[in-house]
Amino acid sequence: MLRVTLYQQSLDEVDPDEVRLAPDAFERCLRDALPRLASVEDFADFYEEDGAASRCPLQLLGMELLKYRYDLSDREVVERCLRDLGFRYAIGLRKGDGPPSTATLTRFRAKLRALKGDDFVQQRVLELAREDGVLTDTGLQAVDSTNMDCRGAIIDTFNLVAAGIRQVIRQVAGCLEDKPGTLARRWNLERYLARSIKGQVSIDWSDRAARDALITEEIGDAEQLVQQVADLQVTLPPAVVAAVELLQRVARQDVDEKADGTFEIAQRTVRDRVISITDPEARHGRKSASKLIEGFKMHIMGTIESQFVTSVVITDAGTHDARPTTALIEQAEQFGLKPSEAVGDAAYGTGANVRRAAEHGVDVVTKQPAPSHKGSIPKRDFEIDLESQRVSCPGGATTNTFSWVKASGAEERVQRFVFDKGDCQGCSLRMNCCKATAKGRARGVILNVHEPELQRLKTFNASPRARQVLRKRSAIERLISHLVRMGMRHARFFGMQKAQFQGYMTAAAYNLQRLFTLKASSPKPSPT
C-alpha cells in the first residue's frame, strides 16, 4: 500500500538555519527538489493496493541521492539519517521517527531499476536543470574517460582457475540441492573450496617445473569437472552453464600446452583476458602507455561552462577511449542534450571515430595525434589535396603518381602516392625525411581509410578557432574529478550493468548539486 508522509508534517522539527546548512547545501535544497524530480504517483506501481504500509518513496529516493552525493553505503546513509539533522531535514523525518531500513532501501532500488530504468533519476535531474534555465550551453561539449576499479577480486592464474572450479561446484550443488562441501568431497575437489589454492599446496614457487605441474593439475581437474557436470542427468539452469563456460575460458587463457601434453604459464597476455571470476566482465586495459588499469572505464560527456554531466557510459577497461563516443552522443540525444560539436584529447581523433560521430550529426574536434614514426617527417606535414589527387611535401615537391594498396589492418584499398626519386635525392631534407630517402630511394605516402576525416581535423587545427576550443577541453577533467570524489573510482556492485546504474546515479547526484550551486549563486530579482 502506497504511503505518503514526506509533505504531511511540520518543518519545525529541524531548522536548516539552526544546523547551519549553506544556501546551496545538498541537504537543504534536496527537500524542495524531490517533489519536482518525481511524484508519489510515479512509484504507485511499486506497491500493492492491499499490501503492508510502505515508506514514502520520495524519502527513499532522497536517501539514494544522499548516498551517492556523499559516497555512502546503504548502512551508512541509514545511520546518517538517524543522527544527522541535515539528512533528517532532507528527507523530512519527524522527531522520534526512524529512517527506512537498509532492506527497504535495497528493495526500492531494485524496483526503481526494474520499473523505471537505470537512467530515470539522471533524466529527471537534467530536465529540471533545463527548466530552471541553467543548462543552455549544450552546443559544444567535452568528452573524456577515467578508470573504475571493479568490485570483484582480481587474482593470479592459479587462483583464477581454482575460483572457477569453486564457482562451478557451488552452482551445481545449489542445482542438486546439495552442500558444496559434500559435492566437492564426492568429486575429490575439496582443496578448491579454500580461499586460496596456494595455501593448500606445498611447492617451491621459485621452481618453474613445480609451478607448471600445479597448473597442469588444475587444468586436469577443471576438464574433469566439466565432464562430470555434462554427465549429470538434469537440466542445467543458465547460472550453471555460464559458470562452466567461464571455467573453460579461464582454464586455458593463460597457458601454453607443451609437447608432452602438460601446460605452462604463457609469457604473454591474451586479448580480452578475464581477470576476475566474481566480476567476469572486468578486463585489463591502459589509460596511457605507462598506466595499466584493471576493471572498468567510465566515459563522460559534459557541458563546458555550466559543468553538467550529459551522458555517462561504463565499459570494460580494455575498451579504447574513442569507442563509446557514439553511445555518449546517443544518450545525450535521448535526454534532449545532443551537442553539435564534441572536443576531446588526441585519443578521440581517430578517423573512424570522427566518421562515426559525424554520422550521428556531431563534429569531433581534437588535437592532432602525435606522429607514429619518430625521426621522420610525418604524413601530416604533407599537403594532401583529395579533390585534385595530389600530394605536396614540405620540401616543395609535388606528385600525382599513386597506386592502390591494401590498408593496414583493413580490407579496403587506399592510395599510395610516390614522389620522383630525383626530387627526393635532390632535396635538402632527404636525410631526415624517412629511411627510404636516406638510403637513396623515393618517399611514399599512404593515405588512410578515413583520410577525409583526418584532413578536416588537420584543417581545424590550423584554424584560429582551434586553440580557443581545444583549451576548453580541460573542463571535462574538473568534472570527472568531482565524480571521482563522489565514489566513481570504485564500483559499488558486481557487473557492468550495475556499474552503469552507479554511473547514472552519481551523475544525477552531482548534477543536482551543480544545479543547487548555480541557482544559489545567480542574482536574485530585485523587488518591485
C-alpha positions as CSV (number, residue, x, y, z in Angstrom):
1,M,0.0,0.0,0.0
2,L,1.5,3.3,-1.1
3,R,2.1,5.7,1.8
4,V,2.7,9.5,1.5
5,T,4.3,11.2,4.5
6,L,7.0,13.5,3.3
7,Y,4.9,16.6,3.0
8,Q,2.3,15.9,5.7
9,Q,4.5,17.0,8.6
10,S,5.7,20.2,10.1
11,L,9.2,21.5,9.1
12,D,9.6,22.9,12.6
13,E,11.4,19.7,13.8
14,V,14.6,20.7,12.0
15,D,15.5,24.3,11.2
16,P,18.1,24.3,8.4
17,D,19.4,27.7,9.6
18,E,20.0,26.4,13.1
19,V,22.0,23.5,11.8
20,R,23.9,26.0,9.6
21,L,23.2,24.5,6.3
22,A,24.6,26.6,3.5
23,P,22.2,28.1,0.9
24,D,23.4,25.6,-1.7
25,A,23.8,22.7,0.7
26,F,22.6,19.4,-0.8
27,E,20.5,18.6,2.3
28,R,18.8,22.0,2.3
29,C,17.9,22.1,-1.4
30,L,17.1,18.4,-1.8
31,R,13.9,18.6,0.2
32,D,12.4,21.2,-2.2
33,A,13.8,19.4,-5.3
34,L,12.4,16.0,-4.6
35,P,8.7,16.7,-5.5
36,R,9.9,18.4,-8.7
37,L,12.0,15.3,-9.6
38,A,9.2,12.9,-9.1
39,S,5.8,12.5,-7.6
40,V,4.4,9.7,-5.4
41,E,2.3,8.6,-8.3
42,D,5.5,7.8,-10.3
43,F,6.0,5.0,-7.8
44,A,2.4,3.7,-7.4
45,D,3.2,0.6,-9.4
46,F,5.9,-0.3,-6.8
47,Y,3.3,-1.3,-4.2
48,E,0.2,-3.5,-3.9
49,E,-3.1,-1.9,-3.0
50,D,-3.7,-4.2,-0.1
51,G,-0.1,-4.7,0.9
52,A,1.7,-3.6,4.1
53,A,2.2,0.1,4.7
54,S,5.3,1.3,2.8
55,R,7.8,4.0,3.5
56,C,7.3,7.2,1.4
57,P,9.1,6.6,-1.9
58,L,10.3,10.2,-2.0
59,Q,12.1,9.6,1.2
60,L,13.8,6.6,-0.3
61,L,14.7,8.5,-3.4
62,G,16.2,11.2,-1.3
63,M,18.2,8.7,0.6
64,E,19.5,7.2,-2.6
65,L,20.7,10.7,-3.8
66,L,22.3,11.4,-0.4
67,K,24.1,8.1,-0.6
68,Y,25.7,8.9,-4.0
69,R,26.3,12.5,-3.2
70,Y,28.4,11.7,-0.2
71,D,29.8,8.3,-1.3
72,L,28.0,6.3,1.5
73,S,26.9,2.7,1.7
74,D,23.3,1.7,2.4
75,R,24.1,1.1,6.1
76,E,26.0,4.4,6.4
77,V,23.2,6.5,4.9
78,V,20.6,4.9,7.2
79,E,22.9,5.7,10.2
80,R,23.3,9.3,9.0
81,C,19.6,9.7,8.7
82,L,19.3,8.5,12.4
83,R,21.8,11.1,13.8
84,D,22.5,13.8,11.2
85,L,20.0,16.7,11.4
86,G,20.8,17.8,7.9
87,F,20.0,14.3,6.5
88,R,16.8,14.2,8.6
89,Y,15.7,17.6,7.3
90,A,16.4,16.5,3.7
91,I,14.0,13.5,3.8
92,G,11.5,15.1,6.3
93,L,11.9,12.8,9.3
94,R,10.0,14.0,12.4
95,K,11.3,13.8,15.9
96,G,11.2,10.2,17.1
97,D,10.9,8.8,13.5
98,G,13.5,6.4,12.3
99,P,14.6,6.2,8.7
100,P,13.8,3.3,6.3
101,S,15.9,0.2,6.8
102,T,18.7,-1.0,4.5
103,A,16.4,-3.8,3.3
104,T,13.7,-1.3,2.4
105,L,16.2,0.8,0.6
106,T,17.5,-2.2,-1.3
107,R,14.0,-3.3,-2.4
108,F,13.2,0.2,-3.5
109,R,16.4,0.4,-5.6
110,A,15.6,-2.9,-7.3
111,K,12.1,-1.7,-8.2
112,L,13.4,1.6,-9.4
113,R,15.8,-0.1,-11.8
114,A,13.3,-2.7,-12.9
115,L,10.2,-0.5,-13.4
116,K,11.7,2.9,-14.2
117,G,15.1,2.1,-15.7
118,D,18.6,2.8,-14.6
119,D,18.6,6.4,-16.0
120,F,15.3,7.5,-14.5
121,V,16.8,9.9,-11.9
122,Q,19.5,11.3,-14.2
123,Q,17.0,12.1,-16.8
124,R,14.7,13.9,-14.4
125,V,17.6,15.9,-12.9
126,L,18.7,17.1,-16.4
127,E,15.1,18.0,-17.2
128,L,15.0,20.1,-14.0
129,A,18.2,21.9,-14.9
130,R,16.8,22.8,-18.3
131,E,13.5,24.0,-16.8
132,D,15.5,26.3,-14.4
133,G,17.5,27.8,-17.3
134,V,21.0,26.8,-16.1
135,L,21.7,24.1,-18.8
136,T,21.8,26.0,-22.1
137,D,25.4,25.5,-23.3
138,T,24.9,22.1,-25.0
139,G,26.3,23.0,-28.4
140,L,30.0,22.3,-27.5
141,Q,30.6,19.5,-25.1
142,A,33.8,17.7,-23.9
143,V,34.5,14.0,-23.6
144,D,37.0,12.0,-21.6
145,S,37.3,8.8,-19.6
146,T,38.9,7.6,-16.4
147,N,39.4,4.2,-14.8
148,M,36.9,2.5,-12.5
149,D,38.0,-0.4,-10.3
150,C,35.7,-3.4,-10.4
151,R,34.1,-4.9,-7.3
152,G,35.3,-8.4,-7.9
153,A,38.7,-9.8,-6.7
154,I,41.5,-9.7,-9.3
155,I,43.6,-12.8,-8.8
156,D,46.5,-14.6,-10.4
157,T,46.2,-17.5,-12.8
158,F,46.4,-20.3,-10.2
159,N,43.7,-18.8,-8.0
160,L,41.6,-17.8,-11.1
161,V,41.3,-21.4,-12.3
162,A,40.7,-22.6,-8.7
163,A,38.0,-19.9,-8.2
164,G,36.4,-21.0,-11.5
165,I,36.2,-24.6,-10.2
166,R,34.9,-23.4,-6.9
167,Q,32.1,-21.4,-8.5
168,V,31.0,-24.4,-10.7
169,I,30.9,-26.7,-7.6
170,R,28.7,-24.1,-5.7
171,Q,26.4,-23.6,-8.6
172,V,26.0,-27.4,-9.3
173,A,25.4,-28.0,-5.6
174,G,22.6,-25.5,-5.5
175,C,21.1,-27.1,-8.6
176,L,21.2,-30.5,-7.0
177,E,20.1,-29.2,-3.6
178,D,23.3,-30.5,-2.1
179,K,26.1,-28.9,0.0
180,P,29.2,-27.7,-1.8
181,G,31.5,-29.5,0.6
182,T,29.7,-32.8,0.2
183,L,29.8,-32.5,-3.6
184,A,33.5,-31.5,-3.6
185,R,34.4,-34.5,-1.5
186,R,32.5,-36.8,-3.8
187,W,34.4,-35.4,-6.8
188,N,37.7,-35.2,-4.9
189,L,37.9,-31.4,-5.3
190,E,37.9,-30.3,-1.6
191,R,41.0,-28.2,-1.9
192,Y,39.3,-25.8,-4.3
193,L,36.8,-24.7,-1.7
194,A,39.6,-22.9,0.2
195,R,40.0,-19.1,-0.3
196,S,43.4,-19.6,-2.0
197,I,44.7,-22.7,-3.7
198,K,48.3,-21.6,-2.9
199,G,47.5,-22.2,0.8
200,Q,46.5,-25.8,0.0
201,V,49.7,-26.8,-1.8
202,S,53.3,-27.0,-0.7
203,I,55.6,-26.3,-3.6
204,D,58.8,-24.3,-4.3
205,W,57.3,-21.3,-6.1
206,S,60.7,-20.4,-7.5
207,D,60.8,-23.8,-9.3
208,R,59.2,-23.4,-12.7
209,A,58.7,-27.1,-13.1
210,A,56.7,-27.2,-9.9
211,R,54.5,-24.3,-11.0
212,D,53.9,-26.0,-14.3
213,A,52.9,-29.2,-12.5
214,L,50.4,-27.4,-10.4
215,I,48.7,-25.5,-13.2
216,T,48.6,-28.8,-15.2
217,E,46.8,-30.5,-12.2
218,E,44.3,-27.6,-12.0
219,I,43.5,-27.7,-15.7
220,G,43.0,-31.5,-15.5
221,D,40.6,-31.1,-12.6
222,A,38.8,-28.3,-14.4
223,E,38.3,-30.5,-17.5
224,Q,37.2,-33.5,-15.4
225,L,34.7,-31.3,-13.6
226,V,33.3,-30.0,-16.9
227,Q,32.8,-33.6,-18.0
228,Q,31.2,-34.6,-14.6
229,V,28.7,-31.8,-14.9
230,A,27.9,-32.8,-18.5
231,D,27.2,-36.4,-17.3
232,L,24.6,-35.2,-14.8
233,Q,21.1,-36.3,-15.8
234,V,19.5,-33.0,-15.0
235,T,18.6,-29.8,-16.9
236,L,21.2,-27.3,-16.0
237,P,20.0,-23.7,-15.2
238,P,21.6,-20.8,-17.0
239,A,23.8,-19.9,-14.0
240,V,25.5,-23.4,-14.1
241,V,26.0,-23.2,-17.9
242,A,27.6,-19.7,-17.5
243,A,29.9,-20.9,-14.7
244,V,31.0,-23.9,-16.7
245,E,31.7,-21.7,-19.8
246,L,33.7,-19.3,-17.7
247,L,35.8,-22.1,-16.2
248,Q,36.6,-23.4,-19.6
249,R,37.7,-20.0,-20.7
250,V,39.9,-19.1,-17.7
251,A,41.5,-22.6,-17.6
252,R,43.1,-22.1,-21.0
253,Q,43.6,-18.4,-21.4
254,D,46.9,-18.0,-19.6
255,V,48.7,-21.3,-20.6
256,D,50.5,-22.9,-23.4
257,E,50.4,-26.7,-24.0
258,K,53.7,-28.4,-24.2
259,A,54.6,-31.3,-26.5
260,D,54.1,-33.9,-23.7
261,G,50.6,-32.7,-23.0
262,T,51.4,-30.7,-19.8
263,F,50.9,-27.0,-19.5
264,E,53.0,-23.9,-18.6
265,I,52.1,-20.3,-17.8
266,A,52.4,-18.4,-21.1
267,Q,54.7,-15.5,-21.4
268,R,52.0,-13.3,-22.9
269,T,48.6,-11.8,-22.1
270,V,45.7,-12.7,-24.3
271,R,43.4,-10.1,-25.7
272,D,40.1,-9.7,-23.7
273,R,41.5,-11.7,-20.8
274,V,39.1,-12.5,-17.9
275,I,40.7,-11.2,-14.7
276,S,38.0,-12.0,-12.1
277,I,35.6,-14.9,-11.5
278,T,33.3,-12.8,-9.4
279,D,33.3,-9.9,-11.9
280,P,33.9,-11.7,-15.2
281,E,33.2,-8.5,-17.3
282,A,36.2,-6.8,-15.8
283,R,39.3,-6.6,-18.1
284,H,42.9,-5.3,-18.2
285,G,43.4,-2.0,-20.0
286,R,45.5,1.0,-20.3
287,K,44.7,4.7,-19.7
288,S,48.1,5.6,-21.1
289,A,51.3,3.9,-22.3
290,S,52.6,3.7,-18.8
291,K,49.4,3.3,-16.8
292,L,47.8,-0.1,-16.5
293,I,44.2,-0.3,-15.3
294,E,42.0,-3.2,-14.2
295,G,38.3,-3.4,-14.2
296,F,36.1,-0.8,-16.0
297,K,36.3,2.6,-17.7
298,M,34.0,5.5,-17.1
299,H,33.3,7.6,-20.2
300,I,31.8,11.0,-19.6
301,M,30.4,13.8,-21.8
302,G,29.6,17.1,-20.2
303,T,29.0,20.8,-20.8
304,I,31.9,23.2,-20.5
305,E,30.6,26.3,-18.9
306,S,27.7,25.0,-16.8
307,Q,29.6,21.8,-16.0
308,F,26.7,19.3,-16.2
309,V,27.2,15.6,-17.0
310,T,25.0,14.9,-20.0
311,S,25.9,11.3,-20.5
312,V,27.9,8.6,-18.8
313,V,28.9,5.1,-20.2
314,I,30.7,2.3,-18.4
315,T,32.8,-0.2,-20.4
316,D,35.4,-2.7,-19.6
317,A,38.9,-1.3,-19.1
318,G,40.2,-2.7,-22.4
319,T,37.8,-0.5,-24.5
320,H,39.6,2.2,-26.4
321,D,38.6,5.7,-25.2
322,A,37.1,6.7,-28.5
323,R,34.8,3.6,-29.0
324,P,31.9,4.7,-26.7
325,T,31.7,8.2,-28.3
326,T,28.6,7.4,-30.3
327,A,27.0,5.8,-27.2
328,L,27.6,9.1,-25.3
329,I,26.1,11.1,-28.1
330,E,23.0,8.8,-28.3
331,Q,22.5,9.0,-24.6
332,A,22.7,12.8,-24.6
333,E,20.3,12.9,-27.5
334,Q,17.9,10.7,-25.5
335,F,17.9,13.4,-22.8
336,G,17.5,16.2,-25.4
337,L,21.0,17.4,-24.9
338,K,22.8,16.3,-28.0
339,P,25.8,18.5,-28.9
340,S,26.7,19.8,-32.3
341,E,30.4,19.6,-31.5
342,A,32.5,17.5,-29.1
343,V,36.1,18.2,-28.0
344,G,38.4,15.5,-26.7
345,D,42.0,14.6,-26.4
346,A,44.0,13.1,-29.2
347,A,42.7,9.6,-28.4
348,Y,39.3,10.7,-29.8
349,G,40.8,11.9,-33.0
350,T,40.9,8.6,-34.9
351,G,39.4,8.8,-38.4
352,A,37.0,6.1,-37.6
353,N,35.7,7.9,-34.5
354,V,35.4,11.2,-36.3
355,R,33.4,9.5,-39.1
356,R,31.1,7.6,-36.7
357,A,30.3,10.8,-34.7
358,A,29.7,12.7,-38.0
359,E,27.1,10.1,-39.0
360,H,25.3,11.0,-35.7
361,G,25.4,14.7,-36.5
362,V,28.3,15.6,-34.2
363,D,31.7,17.1,-35.2
364,V,34.5,15.7,-33.1
365,V,37.5,18.0,-32.8
366,T,40.8,17.1,-31.1
367,K,44.4,18.0,-31.2
368,Q,46.1,16.0,-33.9
369,P,47.7,12.8,-32.6
370,A,51.5,12.6,-32.3
371,P,53.3,11.0,-35.3
372,S,53.7,7.3,-35.0
373,H,57.2,7.2,-36.6
374,K,59.6,9.4,-34.7
375,G,62.7,10.7,-36.5
376,S,60.9,11.1,-39.9
377,I,58.8,13.9,-41.4
378,P,55.2,12.8,-40.5
379,K,52.5,12.5,-43.1
380,R,50.5,15.3,-41.5
381,D,53.3,17.7,-42.7
382,F,52.4,16.9,-46.3
383,E,49.7,18.8,-48.1
384,I,47.2,16.3,-49.4
385,D,44.6,17.5,-51.9
386,L,42.0,14.8,-52.1
387,E,40.0,16.5,-54.8
388,S,42.9,17.1,-57.2
389,Q,44.6,13.7,-56.2
390,R,47.8,15.5,-55.4
391,V,50.4,15.4,-52.6
392,S,53.0,18.1,-51.9
393,C,55.9,17.6,-49.5
394,P,57.5,20.1,-47.1
395,G,60.4,20.4,-49.5
396,G,58.2,21.8,-52.3
397,A,57.9,18.7,-54.5
398,T,54.5,17.5,-55.8
399,T,53.3,14.2,-57.1
400,N,50.1,12.8,-58.5
401,T,51.5,9.3,-59.1
402,F,49.8,6.7,-57.0
403,S,48.9,3.0,-56.8
404,W,46.3,1.2,-54.8
405,V,47.4,-0.9,-51.9
406,K,45.7,-2.7,-49.1
407,A,45.2,-0.6,-46.0
408,S,47.0,-1.7,-42.8
409,G,44.6,-3.7,-40.6
410,A,41.7,-3.4,-43.0
411,E,40.2,-4.9,-46.2
412,E,39.8,-1.6,-48.0
413,R,42.4,-0.4,-50.6
414,V,43.9,3.0,-50.3
415,Q,46.1,5.2,-52.4
416,R,49.9,5.2,-52.1
417,F,51.5,8.3,-53.6
418,V,55.2,8.1,-54.6
419,F,57.4,11.1,-55.3
420,D,60.0,11.2,-58.0
421,K,63.3,9.7,-56.9
422,G,65.3,12.6,-58.4
423,D,63.2,15.2,-56.5
424,C,63.8,13.2,-53.2
425,Q,67.5,12.8,-53.7
426,G,68.0,16.4,-54.7
427,C,66.1,17.6,-51.6
428,S,68.0,19.1,-48.6
429,L,65.6,17.2,-46.2
430,R,66.3,13.8,-47.6
431,M,68.3,12.5,-44.7
432,N,65.5,13.4,-42.2
433,C,62.5,12.7,-44.4
434,C,62.4,8.9,-43.9
435,K,64.6,5.8,-44.1
436,A,63.9,5.3,-47.8
437,T,65.2,8.8,-48.8
438,A,68.2,8.4,-46.5
439,K,69.0,5.2,-48.4
440,G,68.7,6.7,-51.9
441,R,65.1,5.9,-52.6
442,A,61.9,7.9,-53.1
443,R,59.4,8.9,-50.4
444,G,55.9,7.3,-50.4
445,V,52.8,8.5,-48.6
446,I,50.0,6.0,-47.9
447,L,46.6,7.6,-47.3
448,N,44.3,6.5,-44.5
449,V,40.9,4.7,-45.0
450,H,39.5,7.8,-43.2
451,E,41.7,10.4,-44.9
452,P,38.8,12.9,-45.5
453,E,38.1,13.0,-41.7
454,L,41.8,13.4,-40.9
455,Q,42.2,16.2,-43.4
456,R,39.2,18.0,-41.8
457,L,40.8,17.6,-38.4
458,K,44.1,19.0,-39.8
459,T,42.2,22.0,-41.3
460,F,40.5,22.6,-37.9
461,N,43.9,22.5,-36.1
462,A,45.3,25.1,-38.4
463,S,42.3,27.5,-37.9
464,P,42.3,30.4,-35.5
465,R,39.4,28.9,-33.5
466,A,41.2,25.7,-32.8
467,R,43.3,27.0,-29.9
468,Q,40.3,28.5,-28.2
469,V,38.2,25.4,-28.5
470,L,40.9,22.9,-27.6
471,R,41.8,24.9,-24.4
472,K,38.2,24.3,-23.2
473,R,38.7,20.5,-23.1
474,S,40.2,20.7,-19.7
475,A,36.8,21.5,-18.3
476,I,35.9,17.8,-18.5
477,E,38.8,16.9,-16.2
478,R,37.4,19.1,-13.5
479,L,34.0,17.4,-13.9
480,I,35.5,13.9,-13.7
481,S,37.4,14.9,-10.6
482,H,34.1,15.7,-8.9
483,L,32.6,12.3,-9.8
484,V,35.7,10.5,-8.6
485,R,35.4,12.3,-5.2
486,M,31.8,11.1,-5.1
487,G,32.9,7.4,-5.4
488,M,33.1,6.7,-9.1
489,R,36.7,5.4,-8.8
490,H,35.4,2.1,-7.3
491,A,32.4,0.1,-8.4
492,R,29.8,-0.5,-5.7
493,F,28.3,-3.5,-7.4
494,F,29.4,-6.6,-9.3
495,G,28.9,-6.4,-13.1
496,M,29.0,-3.7,-15.7
497,Q,25.2,-3.2,-15.9
498,K,25.0,-2.3,-12.2
499,A,28.2,-0.2,-12.5
500,Q,26.3,1.7,-15.2
501,F,23.5,2.3,-12.7
502,Q,26.0,3.6,-10.3
503,G,27.3,6.0,-13.0
504,Y,23.8,7.3,-13.7
505,M,23.0,7.9,-10.0
506,T,26.4,9.5,-9.2
507,A,26.0,11.8,-12.2
508,A,22.4,12.6,-11.1
509,A,23.6,13.5,-7.6
510,Y,26.4,15.6,-9.0
511,N,24.2,17.4,-11.5
512,L,21.7,18.1,-8.7
513,Q,24.4,19.6,-6.5
514,R,25.6,21.7,-9.5
515,L,22.0,22.9,-10.1
516,F,21.7,24.0,-6.4
517,T,25.1,25.8,-6.6
518,L,24.2,27.7,-9.8
519,K,20.8,28.7,-8.5
520,A,22.2,29.9,-5.2
521,S,24.9,32.0,-6.9
522,S,22.6,33.5,-9.6
523,P,21.5,37.1,-8.9
524,K,18.1,37.4,-7.3
525,P,15.5,39.6,-9.0
526,S,15.0,43.0,-7.2
527,P,11.6,43.5,-5.6
528,T,9.3,45.9,-7.4
